[in-house]
């Protein structure tokens, strides 16, 4: 299984975040994500093993800890769709603070895909 590498650089736009499980939950979800399909698709559109592709995902977390309004930017639709899928499938996030009903916490996260070399598969 290929690991997706992540740089955690969160920009919190509404308010400061307290202690919670969100970093661990997001990190585990990304590191455990099976992206072997991405390797083969990336190679069909011209990417080579060893290349890194970065997407930028923006999303909001509502008062229930669920991710909503997920969007992404990247060099190709394959990476954009996979980034969105990773974030949409996150379990409930706990920020150690209460988010009022009707309010959201906005986050921005780069996700780096590392295309696996043929010898590593």
HELIX and SHEET records of a PDB file:
HELIX    1   1 UNK A   22  UNK A   31  1                                  10    
HELIX    2   2 UNK A   36  UNK A   44  1                                   9    
HELIX    3   3 UNK A   77  UNK A   88  1                                  12    
HELIX    4   4 UNK A  118  UNK A  120  5                                   3    
SHEET    1   A 4 UNK A   5  UNK A   7  0                                        
SHEET    2   A 4 UNK A 105  UNK A 114 -1                                        
SHEET    3   A 4 UNK A  52  UNK A  61 -1                                        
SHEET    4   A 4 UNK A  67  UNK A  73 -1                                        
END                                                                             
